[in-house]
Amino acid sequence: MLFFLPLLVLLPATFVGALAMSVHEVPPSIWLQNIVVFIIGGSVSALILARNRHPHANRSRNIILTIAVLFLFLLLTFWDSGIDNVHRWIALGPLRFHVASIVIPFFIMQLWRLLKAENWWFSFLLTAATSLLLFLQPDASQLTAFTVSMAILLWSRADRSILRFVVVGLLFIFAVISRINLDRLLPVPYVEKILYLVVDMGMVWLLVEVLSIFALIAPFLLLHSAHAKIVSIALGVHFAVLFLTALFGNFPVPIIGYGVSPMIGYIIALTSIIRARNDLPCS
């Protein structure tokens, strides 16, 4: 059953979003992309989860290498001039990927593994550097979600050091000042305003929309092993913050709105949490 969990929890939100776009005459070439990634991504996730996997200890060298690669992807968004000085995407031919949506959930997973290896200050410095990149992009929604989720993880491993508690609090400075460094890009109805398109279809669909959002967040809060509980909660909070910020600004709505990158990031996150059930617990 867990093999197909990503497909099951993604289905309502993907369906509602695609239907809202179709009803409001958004071209099929737009909303069909979400459906294609839902099918392919969910199927790949099921295949990965179905494989027999033997528990193994985390190796710090591999974790750091993975983190370095993910950080490099974020840096590559500054390779060109961006769109109106907004740097969030990497273009591969006709396709454009919102990098933070894809890499940040997996980045959080890797930083958690690094924290378990007792590299607290290194984890904090990587968190601060990533927060700075998200601030410079600028991407207030991703930055807020990332700092809140990482604050949970860093706080959980901060021991009783007052200094560590203070520096964790400093992370929120990035989130606060990002609200005055917002981009000037105009909102797209089927990206940032998709929730309103669903509301226009009627109260029943509004209820389905709300339930579909809860369905996306619930696995992280309810389905985890004891040793992966804190990172699972942090990821659940991460996605919850992304949905909440969309209610208070012109920010993309993950999965329901157009955009394959958030769906890829979500599938990676949920697949990683399910696989973490087979990891060896460590203190």
Summary of the structure (lengths in Angstrom):
residues: 283
radius of gyration: 18.5
end to end distance: 29.0
largest distance: 56.0
contacts: 928
relative contact order: 0.18
helix: 70%
strand: 4%
